[in-house]
Amino acid sequence: RCEACGKAYAQPAGLRHHQPEQPLGCPHCGAAFLWSCRLARHLRACRPPVKPYKCPEC
């Protein structure tokens, strides 16, 4: 049972989905996800571009 709203769930997983203890956050844009697989998929699209070479003039 959710302590905030009183909604009851048959399985503990339902409550975890309803009220996650620690949502997983993207370090680049702040988007939050309940599952690490969804965060990983998001990170593949959201990561900043990698620039292996530096400009010699900058």
N, CA, C and O atoms as CSV, one atom per row, in Angstrom:
chain,resi,resn,atom,element,x,y,z
A,1,ARG,N,N,0.849,-1.189,0.000
A,1,ARG,CA,C,0.000,0.000,0.000
A,1,ARG,C,C,0.891,1.247,0.000
A,1,ARG,O,O,1.846,1.351,0.770
A,2,CYS,N,N,0.551,2.184,-0.881
A,2,CYS,CA,C,1.305,3.434,-0.962
A,2,CYS,C,C,0.963,4.304,0.250
A,2,CYS,O,O,-0.209,4.551,0.533
A,3,GLU,N,N,1.992,4.763,0.957
A,3,GLU,CA,C,1.770,5.600,2.135
A,3,GLU,C,C,1.305,7.005,1.760
A,3,GLU,O,O,0.676,7.685,2.571
A,4,ALA,N,N,1.607,7.441,0.546
A,4,ALA,CA,C,1.234,8.794,0.131
A,4,ALA,C,C,-0.227,8.894,-0.307
A,4,ALA,O,O,-0.924,9.837,0.066
A,5,CYS,N,N,-0.698,7.910,-1.108
A,5,CYS,CA,C,-2.057,8.015,-1.645
A,5,CYS,C,C,-2.985,6.889,-1.195
A,5,CYS,O,O,-4.195,6.981,-1.403
A,6,GLY,N,N,-2.447,5.821,-0.579
A,6,GLY,CA,C,-3.281,4.727,-0.085
A,6,GLY,C,C,-3.603,3.652,-1.101
A,6,GLY,O,O,-4.311,2.701,-0.772
A,7,LYS,N,N,-3.113,3.766,-2.317
A,7,LYS,CA,C,-3.402,2.770,-3.342
A,7,LYS,C,C,-2.728,1.453,-2.975
A,7,LYS,O,O,-1.562,1.426,-2.583
A,8,ALA,N,N,-3.493,0.340,-3.108
A,8,ALA,CA,C,-2.975,-0.981,-2.748
A,8,ALA,C,C,-2.553,-1.741,-4.002
A,8,ALA,O,O,-3.129,-1.563,-5.075
A,9,TYR,N,N,-1.550,-2.583,-3.850
A,9,TYR,CA,C,-1.020,-3.384,-4.952
A,9,TYR,C,C,-0.929,-4.835,-4.520
A,9,TYR,O,O,-0.610,-5.130,-3.368
A,10,ALA,N,N,-1.213,-5.750,-5.459
A,10,ALA,CA,C,-1.153,-7.182,-5.168
A,10,ALA,C,C,0.297,-7.660,-5.059
A,10,ALA,O,O,0.600,-8.566,-4.283
A,11,GLN,N,N,1.182,-7.052,-5.830
A,11,GLN,CA,C,2.592,-7.441,-5.847
A,11,GLN,C,C,3.458,-6.261,-5.400
A,11,GLN,O,O,3.124,-5.114,-5.695
A,12,PRO,N,N,4.551,-6.518,-4.702
A,12,PRO,CA,C,5.454,-5.428,-4.292
A,12,PRO,C,C,6.017,-4.640,-5.478
A,12,PRO,O,O,6.304,-3.449,-5.352
A,13,ALA,N,N,6.175,-5.300,-6.622
A,13,ALA,CA,C,6.714,-4.613,-7.797
A,13,ALA,C,C,5.791,-3.486,-8.250
A,13,ALA,O,O,6.258,-2.473,-8.769
A,14,GLY,N,N,4.497,-3.656,-8.058
A,14,GLY,CA,C,3.551,-2.609,-8.428
A,14,GLY,C,C,3.776,-1.341,-7.630
A,14,GLY,O,O,3.712,-0.239,-8.174
A,15,LEU,N,N,4.038,-1.491,-6.354
A,15,LEU,CA,C,4.315,-0.328,-5.508
A,15,LEU,C,C,5.643,0.317,-5.889
A,15,LEU,O,O,5.742,1.544,-5.905
A,16,ARG,N,N,6.659,-0.474,-6.193
A,16,ARG,CA,C,7.958,0.091,-6.601
A,16,ARG,C,C,7.813,0.888,-7.891
A,16,ARG,O,O,8.456,1.923,-8.067
A,17,HIS,N,N,6.962,0.397,-8.793
A,17,HIS,CA,C,6.747,1.103,-10.056
A,17,HIS,C,C,5.963,2.393,-9.808
A,17,HIS,O,O,6.239,3.420,-10.428
A,18,HIS,N,N,4.991,2.337,-8.902
A,18,HIS,CA,C,4.147,3.493,-8.590
A,18,HIS,C,C,4.944,4.590,-7.887
A,18,HIS,O,O,4.767,5.775,-8.174
A,19,GLN,N,N,5.802,4.199,-6.988
A,19,GLN,CA,C,6.536,5.159,-6.170
A,19,GLN,C,C,7.989,4.706,-6.031
A,19,GLN,O,O,8.362,4.137,-5.004
A,20,PRO,N,N,8.815,4.952,-7.055
A,20,PRO,CA,C,10.203,4.490,-6.992
A,20,PRO,C,C,10.969,5.177,-5.872
A,20,PRO,O,O,10.786,6.366,-5.610
A,21,GLU,N,N,11.832,4.405,-5.215
A,21,GLU,CA,C,12.635,4.969,-4.130
A,21,GLU,C,C,13.690,5.926,-4.668
A,21,GLU,O,O,13.867,7.025,-4.143
A,22,GLN,N,N,14.386,5.505,-5.713
A,22,GLN,CA,C,15.423,6.344,-6.291
A,22,GLN,C,C,15.358,6.231,-7.805
A,22,GLN,O,O,15.917,5.294,-8.374
A,23,PRO,N,N,14.688,7.166,-8.469
A,23,PRO,CA,C,14.685,7.103,-9.926
A,23,PRO,C,C,16.098,7.321,-10.465
A,23,PRO,O,O,16.898,8.047,-9.874
A,24,LEU,N,N,16.382,6.695,-11.566
A,24,LEU,CA,C,17.702,6.802,-12.189
A,24,LEU,C,C,17.718,8.034,-13.082
A,24,LEU,O,O,16.842,8.189,-13.934
A,25,GLY,N,N,18.683,8.900,-12.904
A,25,GLY,CA,C,18.725,10.152,-13.648
A,25,GLY,C,C,19.830,10.202,-14.678
A,25,GLY,O,O,20.910,9.643,-14.488
A,26,CYS,N,N,19.538,10.883,-15.770
A,26,CYS,CA,C,20.528,11.109,-16.818
A,26,CYS,C,C,21.448,12.240,-16.362
A,26,CYS,O,O,20.960,13.310,-15.999
A,27,PRO,N,N,22.767,12.030,-16.372
A,27,PRO,CA,C,23.687,13.086,-15.939
A,27,PRO,C,C,23.800,14.241,-16.936
A,27,PRO,O,O,24.336,15.298,-16.605
A,28,HIS,N,N,23.292,14.038,-18.163
A,28,HIS,CA,C,23.424,15.062,-19.195
A,28,HIS,C,C,22.217,15.987,-19.281
A,28,HIS,O,O,22.372,17.190,-19.493
A,29,CYS,N,N,21.003,15.432,-19.117
A,29,CYS,CA,C,19.815,16.270,-19.296
A,29,CYS,C,C,18.854,16.219,-18.114
A,29,CYS,O,O,17.901,16.997,-18.077
A,30,GLY,N,N,19.073,15.331,-17.151
A,30,GLY,CA,C,18.213,15.265,-15.978
A,30,GLY,C,C,16.971,14.415,-16.127
A,30,GLY,O,O,16.175,14.352,-15.191
A,31,ALA,N,N,16.764,13.758,-17.257
A,31,ALA,CA,C,15.611,12.875,-17.422
A,31,ALA,C,C,15.711,11.733,-16.413
A,31,ALA,O,O,16.812,11.281,-16.098
A,32,ALA,N,N,14.566,11.262,-15.901
A,32,ALA,CA,C,14.562,10.216,-14.876
A,32,ALA,C,C,13.877,8.961,-15.400
A,32,ALA,O,O,12.911,9.040,-16.158
A,33,PHE,N,N,14.387,7.800,-14.987
A,33,PHE,CA,C,13.872,6.513,-15.437
A,33,PHE,C,C,13.777,5.559,-14.260
A,33,PHE,O,O,14.559,5.651,-13.314
A,34,LEU,N,N,12.819,4.644,-14.319
A,34,LEU,CA,C,12.639,3.655,-13.260
A,34,LEU,C,C,13.565,2.459,-13.440
A,34,LEU,O,O,13.971,1.834,-12.460
A,35,TRP,N,N,13.898,2.139,-14.681
A,35,TRP,CA,C,14.700,0.945,-14.961
A,35,TRP,C,C,16.012,1.328,-15.627
A,35,TRP,O,O,16.065,2.233,-16.460
A,36,SER,N,N,17.060,0.626,-15.247
A,36,SER,CA,C,18.388,0.923,-15.785
A,36,SER,C,C,18.467,0.665,-17.285
A,36,SER,O,O,19.232,1.333,-17.981
A,37,CYS,N,N,17.691,-0.291,-17.795
A,37,CYS,CA,C,17.729,-0.561,-19.237
A,37,CYS,C,C,17.186,0.627,-20.028
A,37,CYS,O,O,17.671,0.923,-21.120
A,38,ARG,N,N,16.188,1.299,-19.483
A,38,ARG,CA,C,15.650,2.480,-20.170
A,38,ARG,C,C,16.614,3.657,-20.071
A,38,ARG,O,O,16.732,4.446,-21.009
A,39,LEU,N,N,17.296,3.776,-18.951
A,39,LEU,CA,C,18.317,4.817,-18.824
A,39,LEU,C,C,19.448,4.556,-19.812
A,39,LEU,O,O,19.931,5.487,-20.457
A,40,ALA,N,N,19.874,3.303,-19.937
A,40,ALA,CA,C,20.956,2.960,-20.865
A,40,ALA,C,C,20.565,3.291,-22.301
A,40,ALA,O,O,21.377,3.817,-23.062
A,41,ARG,N,N,19.327,2.986,-22.671
A,41,ARG,CA,C,18.861,3.297,-24.031
A,41,ARG,C,C,18.857,4.811,-24.242
A,41,ARG,O,O,19.259,5.294,-25.301
A,42,HIS,N,N,18.409,5.547,-23.245
A,42,HIS,CA,C,18.387,7.006,-23.335
A,42,HIS,C,C,19.807,7.564,-23.452
A,42,HIS,O,O,20.049,8.477,-24.242
A,43,LEU,N,N,20.740,7.025,-22.674
A,43,LEU,CA,C,22.112,7.528,-22.682
A,43,LEU,C,C,22.788,7.352,-24.034
A,43,LEU,O,O,23.630,8.164,-24.417
A,44,ARG,N,N,22.428,6.302,-24.756
A,44,ARG,CA,C,23.017,6.113,-26.089
A,44,ARG,C,C,22.648,7.258,-27.023
A,44,ARG,O,O,23.423,7.606,-27.914
A,45,ALA,N,N,21.469,7.846,-26.825
A,45,ALA,CA,C,21.032,8.941,-27.686
A,45,ALA,C,C,21.357,10.312,-27.102
A,45,ALA,O,O,21.429,11.291,-27.845
A,46,CYS,N,N,21.553,10.401,-25.805
A,46,CYS,CA,C,21.670,11.695,-25.131
A,46,CYS,C,C,23.100,12.098,-24.803
A,46,CYS,O,O,23.332,13.245,-24.422
A,47,ARG,N,N,24.047,11.213,-24.936
A,47,ARG,CA,C,25.409,11.559,-24.510
A,47,ARG,C,C,25.997,12.659,-25.392
A,47,ARG,O,O,25.682,12.749,-26.578
A,48,PRO,N,N,26.843,13.484,-24.810
A,48,PRO,CA,C,27.459,14.561,-25.590
A,48,PRO,C,C,28.419,13.977,-26.621
A,48,PRO,O,O,28.968,12.895,-26.414
A,49,PRO,N,N,28.622,14.677,-27.716
A,49,PRO,CA,C,29.522,14.161,-28.754
A,49,PRO,C,C,30.964,14.061,-28.254
A,49,PRO,O,O,31.439,14.921,-27.513
A,50,VAL,N,N,31.636,13.013,-28.667
A,50,VAL,CA,C,33.033,12.807,-28.285
A,50,VAL,C,C,33.916,13.445,-29.347
A,50,VAL,O,O,33.766,13.179,-30.540
A,51,LYS,N,N,34.828,14.282,-28.902
A,51,LYS,CA,C,35.758,14.943,-29.822
A,51,LYS,C,C,37.166,14.480,-29.469
A,51,LYS,O,O,37.787,15.037,-28.564
A,52,PRO,N,N,37.682,13.465,-30.171
A,52,PRO,CA,C,38.984,12.908,-29.807
A,52,PRO,C,C,40.168,13.823,-30.127
A,52,PRO,O,O,41.264,13.626,-29.603
A,53,TYR,N,N,39.949,14.813,-30.978
A,53,TYR,CA,C,41.059,15.690,-31.356
A,53,TYR,C,C,40.772,17.114,-30.906
A,53,TYR,O,O,39.633,17.577,-30.963
A,54,LYS,N,N,41.820,17.805,-30.456
A,54,LYS,CA,C,41.678,19.199,-30.068
A,54,LYS,C,C,42.203,20.083,-31.183
A,54,LYS,O,O,43.120,19.716,-31.918
A,55,CYS,N,N,41.608,21.241,-31.289
A,55,CYS,CA,C,42.072,22.223,-32.257
A,55,CYS,C,C,43.420,22.770,-31.773
A,55,CYS,O,O,43.515,23.205,-30.625
A,56,PRO,N,N,44.458,22.762,-32.605
A,56,PRO,CA,C,45.777,23.233,-32.159
A,56,PRO,C,C,45.807,24.740,-31.886
A,56,PRO,O,O,46.720,25.220,-31.214
A,57,GLU,N,N,44.837,25.484,-32.388
A,57,GLU,CA,C,44.816,26.928,-32.185
A,57,GLU,C,C,44.041,27.333,-30.932
A,57,GLU,O,O,44.205,28.448,-30.436
A,58,CYS,N,N,43.215,26.454,-30.429
A,58,CYS,CA,C,42.404,26.812,-29.254
A,58,CYS,C,C,43.145,26.422,-28.018
A,58,CYS,O,O,42.649,26.630,-26.911
